[in-house]
Amino acid sequence: MTETTRRPECTAAEARLYVAFDLGSTKWVMASTVAAGHAPRLQTVPAGDLAAVLKELLTAKARFGVVLETPVQGCYEAGRDGFWLQRWLEGQGIACLVVDSASIEVNRRARQAKTDRLDATRLLGQLLRWAHGETRVWSVVRVPTPEAEAARQLTREIATVREDRTRVRNRLQGVLATQGIRGGLPRAFLVQLPTWRTGDGRPLPPAYQARLAREWAALQHIEARLRALRAARDEGIAQGTDRIASVARQLCKLRGVGETSAAVYSAELFGSRTFQNGRQLGALTGLVPVPHRSDQRVTDQGISKAGRAELRRVSIQLAWCWMRWQRDSALTQWFERRFAAAGGRSRRIGIVAVARKLVIALWRFVDQGVVPEGARLTSAH
């Protein structure tokens, strides 16, 4: 008679159930275990079915032989589902981490198997490593409060609408270019449209005129929406009573800092987050250098480009504005000494360094009231 040896179940009172979620648009894969030596339990539930999630957690506890009161530690990758699941799990007494997808270790082989179940299993393995002290196994996302997340929507909508405007304008110009018509998009676009002729001298066909008229109408709608959003943003800065508005107003006291950059910095950084030092701030904006040193080889890989690209874009634009409107500041003079006479490429590299230094200086201005050295305030203040 053959005896089967089974791994003993975990029944210790201090046991913990670990569960990793692989979140898809139609289904979620849950991988759970109580220790690294146990084979993980894999179960698929419909996406967003919270009752099924709770049922699976209870089933997993029974499967691994732990008591119902056993605490649960969960995790999932930041992505399409945002932070609502983490908040719901925390409300159920379930600890949950949201991890940065870009920080998760990957196999560098050219070909590797990839399925939702494998992804959940690998994520579970890294959760176990994190739980046993390997804090650098990944980067944990700091989950914003619902109020802070809501306060960011206006500036993010403005960025999205601006991108929509660029796409429609490019589409208009692209259609015109196919017919040999080049130039800008005049305000009297619809008036001039019937008079335009193709590059080979023909009248612009009616089908093209009809399409261009519809695209122009879409562009006008986007422009109106963008004006309304910017007006709402400016009014919020002027009249708002929350921290986001007060921080934006404070930033606007500095010459060269307008409503656009002040609103983005306040909503994404200073008004909704706290920082311990400048290194944390630089890492969040993605403006920190990434060196690559191996033996005698030293390579500059540029900046990390972590976080939101829109935040870096605004930071670079603000740095150029600072060079123009704060000529007497120590930061501008440092740039002039180091990069002004070096040429175009060096100036582009230098302005990134200015953007990194400037965002730290603005944080100190907001957090400690320290005006950047040599900077001037606006005459209204």
C-alpha positions as CSV (number, residue, x, y, z in Angstrom):
1,M,0.0,0.0,0.0
2,T,1.4,3.4,-1.0
3,E,1.1,6.2,1.4
4,T,0.9,9.8,0.2
5,T,2.8,12.3,2.2
6,R,1.0,15.7,2.4
7,R,2.5,18.9,3.5
8,P,1.1,19.9,6.9
9,E,-1.4,22.7,6.9
10,C,-0.5,26.0,8.6
11,T,-2.5,26.3,11.8
12,A,-0.4,28.7,13.8
13,A,-2.3,31.5,15.4
14,E,0.2,34.0,14.0
15,A,-0.3,32.8,10.4
16,R,-1.1,35.2,7.6
17,L,-2.9,34.6,4.3
18,Y,-1.1,36.2,1.4
19,V,-3.0,37.0,-1.8
20,A,-2.0,38.5,-5.1
21,F,-4.5,39.9,-7.6
22,D,-4.0,39.9,-11.3
23,L,-6.6,42.4,-12.5
24,G,-8.1,42.0,-15.9
25,S,-11.0,43.7,-17.7
26,T,-13.2,40.6,-17.5
27,K,-11.7,38.4,-14.9
28,W,-9.4,38.6,-11.8
29,V,-6.9,35.8,-10.9
30,M,-6.3,35.4,-7.2
31,A,-3.2,33.6,-6.1
32,S,-3.0,32.8,-2.3
33,T,-0.8,31.0,0.1
34,V,0.2,31.1,3.8
35,A,4.0,30.5,3.4
36,A,6.6,30.2,0.8
37,G,6.7,26.4,1.0
38,H,3.1,25.9,0.2
39,A,1.8,25.5,-3.3
40,P,-0.3,28.6,-4.2
41,R,-4.0,28.3,-4.7
42,L,-5.2,29.9,-7.9
43,Q,-8.7,30.9,-8.5
44,T,-10.5,33.1,-11.1
45,V,-13.3,35.4,-10.2
46,P,-15.4,37.7,-12.4
47,A,-13.8,41.2,-12.6
48,G,-15.4,43.5,-9.9
49,D,-17.3,40.7,-8.2
50,L,-16.5,41.6,-4.6
51,A,-18.7,38.9,-3.1
52,A,-16.7,36.3,-5.1
53,V,-13.5,37.8,-3.7
54,L,-14.6,37.5,-0.1
55,K,-15.8,34.0,-0.8
56,E,-12.5,33.0,-2.2
57,L,-10.6,34.4,0.7
58,L,-12.7,32.3,3.1
59,T,-12.2,29.3,0.9
60,A,-8.5,29.8,0.9
61,K,-8.3,30.1,4.6
62,A,-10.2,26.8,4.9
63,R,-7.9,25.2,2.3
64,F,-4.8,26.2,4.2
65,G,-6.2,25.2,7.5
66,V,-6.1,28.6,9.2
67,V,-8.7,30.2,11.4
68,L,-11.2,32.7,10.1
69,E,-9.6,35.5,12.0
70,T,-6.3,35.1,10.2
71,P,-5.2,38.4,8.8
72,V,-4.8,38.8,5.1
73,Q,-2.1,40.7,3.2
74,G,-3.0,41.4,-0.4
75,C,-1.3,43.2,-3.4
76,Y,-2.0,44.2,-7.0
77,E,-0.3,46.2,-9.7
78,A,-1.3,49.9,-10.2
79,G,-3.2,50.2,-13.4
80,R,-6.6,50.5,-15.0
81,D,-8.6,49.8,-11.8
82,G,-6.9,52.6,-9.8
83,F,-7.1,52.6,-6.1
84,W,-10.8,51.8,-5.4
85,L,-10.1,48.1,-4.8
86,Q,-7.4,48.9,-2.2
87,R,-9.7,51.2,-0.4
88,W,-12.5,48.6,-0.4
89,L,-10.1,45.8,0.9
90,E,-8.8,48.1,3.6
91,G,-12.5,48.8,4.6
92,Q,-12.9,45.0,5.0
93,G,-9.9,44.8,7.3
94,I,-7.6,43.4,4.6
95,A,-4.2,45.0,4.2
96,C,-3.4,45.7,0.6
97,L,-0.4,47.1,-1.3
98,V,-0.6,48.8,-4.7
99,V,2.8,48.3,-6.4
100,D,4.4,50.1,-9.3
101,S,4.3,47.8,-12.3
102,A,7.5,49.2,-13.7
103,S,9.4,48.3,-10.5
104,I,8.6,44.6,-10.6
105,E,11.4,42.2,-11.6
106,V,11.1,40.6,-15.0
107,N,12.9,37.7,-16.7
108,R,15.3,39.1,-19.4
109,R,15.1,36.0,-21.6
110,A,13.9,36.8,-25.1
111,R,11.0,34.3,-24.9
112,Q,9.1,33.5,-21.7
113,A,5.6,32.2,-20.9
114,K,3.1,34.8,-19.8
115,T,-0.4,34.1,-18.6
116,D,-2.7,35.7,-16.0
117,R,-2.1,32.7,-13.7
118,L,1.7,32.9,-14.0
119,D,1.6,36.7,-13.4
120,A,-0.5,36.2,-10.3
121,T,1.9,33.5,-9.0
122,R,5.0,35.6,-9.6
123,L,3.4,38.6,-7.9
124,L,2.6,36.4,-4.9
125,G,6.2,35.2,-4.7
126,Q,7.3,38.8,-4.6
127,L,4.7,39.6,-2.0
128,L,6.2,36.9,0.2
129,R,9.7,38.3,-0.3
130,W,8.4,41.7,0.7
131,A,6.7,40.4,3.8
132,H,10.0,38.8,4.9
133,G,11.9,42.0,4.7
134,E,13.0,42.5,1.1
135,T,11.5,46.0,0.9
136,R,13.4,46.8,-2.3
137,V,11.8,43.9,-4.3
138,W,9.4,46.5,-5.7
139,S,8.1,50.1,-5.2
140,V,4.9,50.5,-3.3
141,V,2.6,53.3,-4.5
142,R,1.4,55.7,-1.9
143,V,-2.4,55.6,-2.3
144,P,-3.9,59.1,-2.3
145,T,-7.0,60.0,-0.3
146,P,-10.2,60.1,-2.3
147,E,-10.2,63.9,-1.9
148,A,-6.7,64.3,-3.2
149,E,-7.4,62.0,-6.2
150,A,-10.5,64.0,-7.0
151,A,-8.6,67.3,-6.8
152,R,-6.3,66.1,-9.6
153,Q,-9.0,65.5,-12.1
154,L,-9.3,69.1,-13.4
155,T,-5.6,69.5,-14.3
156,R,-5.6,66.0,-15.8
157,E,-8.7,66.7,-17.9
158,I,-7.1,69.9,-19.2
159,A,-4.0,67.9,-20.3
160,T,-6.2,65.3,-22.0
161,V,-8.3,67.9,-23.8
162,R,-5.2,69.7,-24.9
163,E,-3.9,66.4,-26.4
164,D,-7.3,65.9,-28.1
165,R,-6.9,69.4,-29.7
166,T,-3.5,68.5,-31.0
167,R,-4.8,65.3,-32.6
168,V,-7.6,67.0,-34.3
169,R,-5.4,69.9,-35.6
170,N,-2.9,67.4,-36.9
171,R,-5.7,65.4,-38.6
172,L,-7.0,68.6,-40.3
173,Q,-3.6,69.5,-41.5
174,G,-2.9,66.0,-42.6
175,V,-6.1,65.8,-44.7
176,L,-5.2,69.1,-46.3
177,A,-1.7,68.0,-47.0
178,T,-3.0,64.9,-49.0
179,Q,-4.5,67.4,-51.4
180,G,-1.5,69.6,-51.7
181,I,-2.9,72.4,-49.5
182,R,-0.4,73.6,-46.9
183,G,-0.4,76.3,-44.3
184,G,-2.1,77.0,-41.0
185,L,-5.7,76.8,-39.8
186,P,-7.1,80.3,-40.1
187,R,-10.0,81.5,-38.0
188,A,-12.1,81.9,-41.1
189,F,-11.5,78.3,-42.0
190,L,-15.1,77.6,-43.1
191,V,-15.3,80.7,-45.2
192,Q,-12.1,80.0,-47.0
193,L,-12.7,76.2,-47.4
194,P,-14.8,76.4,-50.6
195,T,-12.2,78.6,-52.3
196,W,-9.2,76.3,-51.8
197,R,-7.8,74.4,-54.7
198,T,-5.7,71.2,-54.6
199,G,-2.0,71.2,-55.4
200,D,-2.7,70.2,-59.0
201,G,-5.2,73.0,-59.5
202,R,-8.5,71.2,-59.0
203,P,-11.3,72.5,-56.7
204,L,-11.3,70.8,-53.4
205,P,-13.8,67.9,-53.8
206,P,-17.1,68.2,-51.8
207,A,-16.4,65.0,-49.8
208,Y,-13.2,66.6,-48.5
209,Q,-14.9,69.8,-47.7
210,A,-17.6,68.0,-45.8
211,R,-15.1,66.0,-43.7
212,L,-12.9,69.1,-43.0
213,A,-16.0,71.0,-41.9
214,R,-16.9,68.3,-39.4
215,E,-13.3,68.1,-38.1
216,W,-13.3,71.9,-37.8
217,A,-16.6,71.7,-35.8
218,A,-15.0,69.1,-33.5
219,L,-12.0,71.4,-33.0
220,Q,-14.2,74.3,-32.1
221,H,-16.0,72.1,-29.5
222,I,-12.7,71.1,-28.0
223,E,-11.4,74.7,-27.9
224,A,-14.6,75.8,-26.1
225,R,-14.2,73.0,-23.6
226,L,-10.6,73.9,-23.0
227,R,-11.5,77.5,-22.3
228,A,-14.2,76.5,-19.9
229,L,-11.8,74.2,-18.0
230,R,-9.1,76.8,-17.8
231,A,-11.6,79.3,-16.5
232,A,-12.8,76.8,-13.8
233,R,-9.1,76.2,-12.9
234,D,-8.3,79.9,-12.5
235,E,-11.5,80.5,-10.5
236,G,-10.6,77.6,-8.2
237,I,-7.2,79.0,-7.6
238,A,-8.6,82.5,-6.9
239,Q,-11.6,81.5,-4.8
240,G,-10.9,78.0,-3.5
241,T,-10.5,77.4,0.2
242,D,-8.9,73.9,0.2
243,R,-5.2,73.2,0.5
244,I,-4.9,72.6,-3.3
245,A,-6.1,76.1,-4.0
246,S,-4.0,77.8,-1.3
247,V,-0.8,76.1,-2.4
248,A,-1.5,77.2,-6.0
249,R,-2.1,80.8,-4.9
250,Q,1.2,80.8,-3.0
251,L,3.1,79.5,-6.0
252,C,1.6,82.2,-8.2
253,K,3.2,84.8,-6.0
254,L,6.5,84.0,-7.7
255,R,7.3,85.7,-11.0
256,G,7.3,83.3,-13.9
257,V,4.9,80.8,-12.2
258,G,1.5,80.9,-13.9
259,E,-1.8,79.2,-13.2
260,T,-1.1,76.2,-15.4
261,S,2.1,75.1,-13.6
262,A,0.8,76.2,-10.2
263,A,-2.3,74.1,-10.5
264,V,-0.4,71.0,-11.7
265,Y,2.3,71.3,-9.0
266,S,-0.3,71.8,-6.3
267,A,-2.7,69.0,-7.4
268,E,0.1,66.5,-8.2
269,L,2.7,67.3,-5.6
270,F,2.7,70.0,-2.9
271,G,-1.0,70.2,-2.1
272,S,-1.7,66.5,-1.9
273,R,1.5,64.8,-0.8
274,T,4.2,65.2,1.8
275,F,7.9,64.8,1.2
276,Q,10.8,64.2,3.6
277,N,13.6,65.4,1.4
278,G,14.4,66.6,-2.1
279,R,15.5,63.1,-3.2
280,Q,11.9,61.8,-2.8
281,L,10.6,64.8,-4.8
282,G,13.1,64.3,-7.6
283,A,12.4,60.6,-7.8
284,L,8.6,61.2,-8.1
285,T,9.0,63.7,-10.9
286,G,11.4,61.4,-12.8
287,L,14.0,64.1,-13.3
288,V,16.8,62.3,-11.4
289,P,19.8,61.0,-13.4
290,V,20.2,57.2,-13.8
291,P,24.0,56.3,-13.9
292,H,25.3,53.0,-15.2
293,R,28.7,52.1,-13.7
294,S,30.3,48.7,-14.3
295,D,34.0,48.2,-13.7
296,Q,35.7,50.8,-15.9
297,R,32.6,51.6,-17.9
298,V,30.5,54.6,-17.0
299,T,27.4,55.4,-19.0
300,D,24.9,58.2,-18.6
301,Q,21.4,56.8,-19.2
302,G,19.6,60.1,-18.8
303,I,16.8,60.8,-16.4
304,S,14.6,58.1,-14.9
305,K,11.3,59.4,-16.4
306,A,9.3,57.9,-13.6
307,G,5.9,59.2,-12.8
308,R,3.6,61.3,-15.0
309,A,5.0,62.6,-18.3
310,E,2.7,65.7,-18.0
311,L,4.5,66.6,-14.7
312,R,7.9,66.5,-16.4
313,R,6.6,68.5,-19.4
314,V,5.3,71.3,-17.1
315,S,8.5,71.2,-15.1
316,I,10.6,71.8,-18.2
317,Q,8.3,74.6,-19.4
318,L,8.4,76.2,-16.0
319,A,12.2,76.1,-16.0
320,W,12.4,78.0,-19.2
321,C,9.9,80.6,-17.9
322,W,12.0,80.9,-14.8
323,M,15.1,81.7,-16.9
324,R,13.1,84.5,-18.6
325,W,11.3,86.1,-15.6
326,Q,13.8,85.4,-12.8
327,R,17.0,86.7,-14.4
328,D,18.5,87.7,-11.0
329,S,17.9,84.4,-9.2
330,A,20.7,82.2,-8.1
331,L,19.3,79.3,-10.2
332,T,19.3,81.4,-13.4
333,Q,22.8,82.6,-12.8
334,W,24.0,79.0,-12.2
335,F,22.5,78.0,-15.5
336,E,24.1,80.9,-17.3
337,R,27.5,80.1,-15.9
338,R,27.3,76.3,-16.7
339,F,25.3,76.0,-19.9
340,A,24.6,79.3,-21.6
341,A,27.6,79.4,-23.8
342,A,27.9,75.6,-24.3
343,G,25.4,75.2,-27.2
344,G,21.9,73.8,-27.8
345,R,22.4,70.2,-26.6
346,S,24.1,71.3,-23.4
347,R,21.4,73.9,-22.8
348,R,18.7,71.2,-23.1
349,I,20.6,69.0,-20.6
350,G,21.1,72.0,-18.3
351,I,17.4,72.9,-18.3
352,V,16.5,69.5,-17.0
353,A,18.9,70.1,-14.1
354,V,17.2,73.5,-13.6
355,A,13.8,71.9,-13.5
356,R,14.9,69.4,-10.9
357,K,16.5,72.1,-8.7
358,L,13.5,74.4,-9.2
359,V,10.9,71.9,-8.1
360,I,12.8,71.3,-4.9
361,A,13.1,75.1,-4.4
362,L,9.3,75.5,-4.9
363,W,8.7,72.7,-2.4
364,R,10.7,74.5,0.2
365,F,8.9,77.8,-0.7
366,V,5.5,76.1,-0.1
367,D,6.5,73.9,2.9
368,Q,8.8,76.3,4.8
369,G,8.2,79.7,3.2
370,V,11.7,80.0,2.0
371,V,11.8,82.2,-1.1
372,P,14.3,80.8,-3.7
373,E,17.6,82.8,-3.6
374,G,17.4,85.9,-5.6
375,A,13.8,85.3,-6.8
376,R,11.3,88.1,-7.1
377,L,7.7,88.1,-6.1
378,T,4.9,89.4,-8.3
379,S,4.0,93.1,-7.9
380,A,0.5,92.1,-6.7
381,H,2.0,90.6,-3.6
